Amino acid sequence: MRVDRSNDGVGSAERVSTSGLAVVLVRSHSPSQISREHHDQKTSFFSSLLVRSGKVLHIGASNYKAWHLAKALKCQALNGWTPFASMQVQYNLVYREEEREMIPLCVDEGIGVTAWSAMARGFLAGNRTTDGQGQTARAKADEMAKRLYFRDSDFVVQKQLASVADARGVPPMQIALAWIKGRRGLTAPIVGVTKIAQLEQAIEALDIELSPQERDMLESSYETRRPAFE
């Protein structure tokens, strides 16, 4: 459950008909909305109150920069507030920039990391083409994916992913998820599905163990890039 500044978390629990929440995520914000220092203090204080009240088991953060997370953790420690237990980041085979600072920081602090956009908005499923077209309605109309994931090197990774999947006789989605599962510091991918079959395929990916050679092949063509969201 994600909670913005206007939401105290209790209302979220009531809307999903439960007496409590397992995890509440504090979303990063634009500096123009509120000062970061004030934001950290306010959200950390009220999130800690939710945990102490028994309404929430854990609090996490979403889309923070590494320096921002470090500052928030210090604020929580100095005030005796409940620390973040998880961090949600953009992470997949064609976007790995969080390996530089965020994931190592989370490993050092004992914070679990979940990956959103694990399939790169469907790009890694292999249904996007270099001319900007696609095999599905979403693939054809998804301008965000074109902005984020249509570099030449991304298509090379897409092709290598398809090769590994073909050799195993499984969908590319399963290999992409299996790759995340085996990455140091990653707790789990976040998967969005519209069909039961997609959910079943995602669950089956848990049983796939990639070889060192397969991982090398999947990772060899990645090129660093600017952060997707400044």
Secondary structure, 3 states (H helix, E strand, C coil): CEECCCCCCHHHHHHCCCCCEEEEEEECCCCCCCCHHHHHHHHHHHHHHHHHCCCEEEEEEECCCHHHHHHHHHHHHHHCCCCCCEEEEECECCECHHHCCHHHHHHHHCCEEEEECCCHHHHHHCCECCCCCECCHHHHHCHHHHHHHCCHHHHHHHHHHHHHHHHHCCCHHHHHHHHHHCCCCEEEECCCCCCHHHHHHHHHHHHCCCCHHHHHHHHCCCCCCCCCCC
